[in-house]
Amino acid sequence: MGLAFGVLHMSPAEFWRLTPRELAAIARATTPQRLPILGRSSLRDLMNRFPDGG
């Protein structure tokens, strides 16, 4: 509801006419994609490639 009212400025009537599929599509299209969570080995590889400090 926050996305529909606050971001897209939909009226309550417009919001309640949406199907769940339409609402999910809107949420996907307007929400930044999240990067996958790094696993321990990926994090270790990055730390080895780009160590902190001098």
N, C-alpha and C positions, 0 to 999 in steps of 0.2 A: 504494500500500500504506500509505503514511503517513496518508492521509486515512481509509482504511478502518479501520486499526488504532488510530491515534492520536486521531482526531477522532470517528469513529462507533463506536469500540469493537466492531468486528465480530470474530468469531472467524475464524481462518484458513479454516475450512471454509465459512463464509458468504462470505468474500471470493472463494474459488476457484470457488464456484458462480455468481458473477455473470457475466453475458454482457458483452462489451465495450460494448454499447449501454446496459446498465443502469449500468455503471461510469461511462460518460460522462454519463449523466443525473444521477447522484449528484454528480459533480464540478461540473456546471453549477449544480445547485441549491444547493450548499454553498459555492461560491466567489463572492466579490463580483465584480460585473461591472466590467470595466475600461473606463475612458473611452478613446475613440479618441485616437490620437496626433495632436497638433496639427501642421498643416503650417506652413511658414514664413509664409505670408500670414495665416493665422489668428492665429499668435503676434504678428505685427506689428500686426494690428488690436487685439488685446487690450492690447498695450503702448501703443498710441496712446490707447485708451479709458481705461486705468488706469495713467498714468505713475508711476514711482517718485519719491519726494521731495515737496517742499512745494507 
